[in-house]
Amino acid sequence: MAISDIPIFSMLRTKMQWHQERQRLLAENVSNADTPKFRPRDLEALSFDRAAPPPVRLAQTAPGHIAALPGTTQFRDKPEKFAVRPGGNAVHLEDEMLKVASNQMDYQAATQLYSRSLALLKAAVGKG
């Protein structure tokens, strides 16, 4: 049996991928904090009790923009309501930084659980 066939490892890998994708989106939000009319994005909370969602793709709003790679993410965007500042931007740096810190802590917890589970398996087969 491969490690990828064990459900807990598959779920933890998916969770870590979700946190990586969320970190990318949050960093994009922070980097566009001064871009007029920019709307921040976030991902829906990860749930393991439903089928895989369709991939989300970035919109190419002008011919000069770089097109996103097809199927860059397997996670859904979270619809949000925005409080728009007078400049037309909806990014609130304090909120984004809180999300970044929370995401980082959750990612670290998932990676620690993954590595400890691997160590437990190695010990069980006598290689640890």
C-alpha positions in Angstrom: 0.0 0.0 0.0 1.4 3.4 -1.0 1.4 6.3 1.5 -0.8 8.2 -1.0 -3.5 5.6 -0.5 -3.8 6.3 3.2 -6.7 8.8 3.6 -5.1 10.9 6.4 -2.0 11.6 4.3 -4.1 12.5 1.2 -6.3 14.8 3.3 -3.2 16.5 4.9 -1.6 17.0 1.5 -4.8 18.6 0.2 -5.0 20.8 3.3 -1.4 21.9 2.8 -2.0 22.7 -0.9 -5.1 24.7 0.1 -3.1 26.7 2.5 -0.4 27.4 -0.1 -3.0 28.6 -2.6 -4.6 30.7 0.0 -1.2 32.3 0.9 -0.7 33.1 -2.7 -4.1 34.9 -2.9 -3.6 36.7 0.3 -0.1 37.9 -0.8 -1.8 39.1 -4.1 -4.3 41.0 -2.0 -1.6 42.7 0.0 0.4 43.6 -3.0 -2.6 45.3 -4.6 -3.5 47.3 -1.6 -3.0 50.5 -3.5 -4.5 49.4 -6.8 -7.7 51.3 -7.6 -10.9 49.3 -7.7 -9.1 46.1 -6.6 -11.2 43.5 -4.8 -9.5 41.1 -2.5 -10.0 37.4 -3.0 -10.0 34.4 -0.6 -10.7 30.7 -0.8 -13.8 28.9 0.6 -13.0 26.9 3.7 -11.8 23.4 2.8 -14.3 20.6 3.3 -13.6 16.9 2.8 -17.3 15.9 2.7 -18.0 16.9 -0.9 -16.7 16.2 -4.4 -13.8 18.2 -5.8 -14.8 21.6 -7.0 -14.2 22.8 -10.5 -10.9 24.6 -11.0 -10.8 28.4 -10.6 -9.0 30.5 -13.3 -7.9 34.1 -13.2 -9.6 36.5 -15.5 -7.5 38.2 -18.2 -9.1 41.6 -18.2 -6.8 43.3 -20.7 -4.8 42.0 -23.7 -1.5 43.0 -22.1 -2.1 40.8 -19.0 -0.3 37.5 -18.6 -2.8 34.7 -18.9 -2.9 32.4 -15.9 -1.8 28.8 -16.3 -4.8 26.5 -17.0 -6.1 24.8 -13.8 -3.9 26.8 -11.5 -6.0 25.9 -8.5 -8.5 23.2 -7.5 -10.2 25.3 -4.8 -13.2 27.6 -5.0 -13.1 31.4 -4.5 -15.0 32.6 -1.5 -17.6 35.3 -2.3 -17.2 38.3 -0.1 -18.8 41.6 0.6 -16.4 44.5 0.6 -16.2 47.8 2.4 -14.7 49.9 -0.3 -12.5 52.8 0.7 -12.8 56.2 -1.0 -10.1 55.4 -3.5 -12.2 52.4 -4.7 -10.0 49.7 -3.2 -11.4 47.1 -0.9 -8.2 45.8 0.6 -7.8 46.3 4.4 -4.2 45.5 5.2 -5.0 44.7 8.9 -7.6 42.1 7.9 -5.3 40.6 5.3 -2.4 40.4 7.7 -4.5 38.6 10.3 -5.6 36.1 7.6 -2.0 35.6 6.6 -0.9 34.9 10.2 -3.8 32.5 10.7 -3.1 30.7 7.5 0.5 30.3 8.4 -0.3 28.8 11.8 -2.8 26.4 10.2 -0.3 25.4 7.5 2.4 24.7 10.2 0.0 22.6 12.2 -0.8 20.5 9.1 2.8 20.0 8.2 3.7 19.0 11.7 0.9 16.5 11.8 2.0 15.1 8.4 5.6 14.7 9.5 4.7 13.1 12.8 2.3 10.7 11.1 5.1 9.7 8.8 7.5 9.2 11.7 4.9 7.1 13.4 4.6 4.9 10.3 8.3 4.5 10.1 8.5 3.5 13.7 5.8 1.0 13.2 7.6 -0.7 10.3 10.9 -0.6 12.2 12.7 2.1 10.2 12.4 5.0 12.6 
